[in-house]
Amino acid sequence: MSGQKLVGSERQEALSQIPQWKEAEGRDAIKRTFQFNDFKEAWAWMNKVADVADKDDHHPEWFNVYNKVDVLLATHTCNGVSDKDIKLAKTMDSFFQN
Ligand SMILES: C[C@H](O)[C@H](O)[C@H]1CNC2=NC(N)=NC(=O)C2=N1
């Protein structure tokens, strides 16, 4: 994981791999909202993600209300979207499907 800001065709290719994620407004970041059956499911998912985020030292910016989690991913060190954000987005998506 380089952590370098993704730009141009490399960025478009990476974003095409995570079609549920959209570019954030007013900031170089990606966003997605996850909706669960209830709070406990949302919390369990967040807990699974937290383990990976801490292991990879790459953390989401997220806001949880009841069964919804709004997520924003960006790499602070490059002030933009990097491969680390794409990887974490894929992990979040995989935990959400399973
Ligand atoms: C000191 C610590 O390793 C750094 O601040 C890590 C922590 N988690 C991080 N998370 C994200 N999203 N971007 C970072 O640049 C980052 N840097």
The ligand as an SDF file (V2000), in Angstrom:
LIG
                    3D

 17 18  0  0  0  0  0  0  0  0999 V2000
   -0.0460    8.1640   13.3750 C   0  0  0  0  0  0  0  0  0  0  0  0
   -0.9840    7.2330   12.6160 C   0  0  0  0  0  0  0  0  0  0  0  0
   -0.2600    6.1110   12.1520 O   0  0  0  0  0  0  0  0  0  0  0  0
   -1.5050    7.9620   11.3770 C   0  0  0  0  0  0  0  0  0  0  0  0
   -2.1410    9.1570   11.8070 O   0  0  0  0  0  0  0  0  0  0  0  0
   -2.5360    7.1060   10.5930 C   0  0  0  0  0  0  0  0  0  0  0  0
   -3.7360    6.7690   11.4090 C   0  0  0  0  0  0  0  0  0  0  0  0
   -4.9060    6.4390   10.5890 N   0  0  0  0  0  0  0  0  0  0  0  0
   -5.0950    7.0020    9.3910 C   0  0  0  0  0  0  0  0  0  0  0  0
   -6.2720    6.8970    8.7620 N   0  0  0  0  0  0  0  0  0  0  0  0
   -6.5030    7.5160    7.5880 C   0  0  0  0  0  0  0  0  0  0  0  0
   -7.7210    7.4180    6.9940 N   0  0  0  0  0  0  0  0  0  0  0  0
   -5.5460    8.2480    7.0230 N   0  0  0  0  0  0  0  0  0  0  0  0
   -4.3320    8.4090    7.5540 C   0  0  0  0  0  0  0  0  0  0  0  0
   -3.4830    9.1040    6.9810 O   0  0  0  0  0  0  0  0  0  0  0  0
   -4.0430    7.7520    8.7970 C   0  0  0  0  0  0  0  0  0  0  0  0
   -2.8590    7.8570    9.3970 N   0  0  0  0  0  0  0  0  0  0  0  0
  1  2  1  0
  2  3  1  0
  2  4  1  0
  4  5  1  0
  4  6  1  0
  6  7  1  0
  6 17  1  0
  7  8  1  0
  8  9  1  0
  9 10  2  0
  9 16  1  0
 10 11  1  0
 11 12  1  0
 11 13  2  0
 13 14  1  0
 14 15  2  0
 14 16  1  0
 16 17  2  0
M  END
$$$$
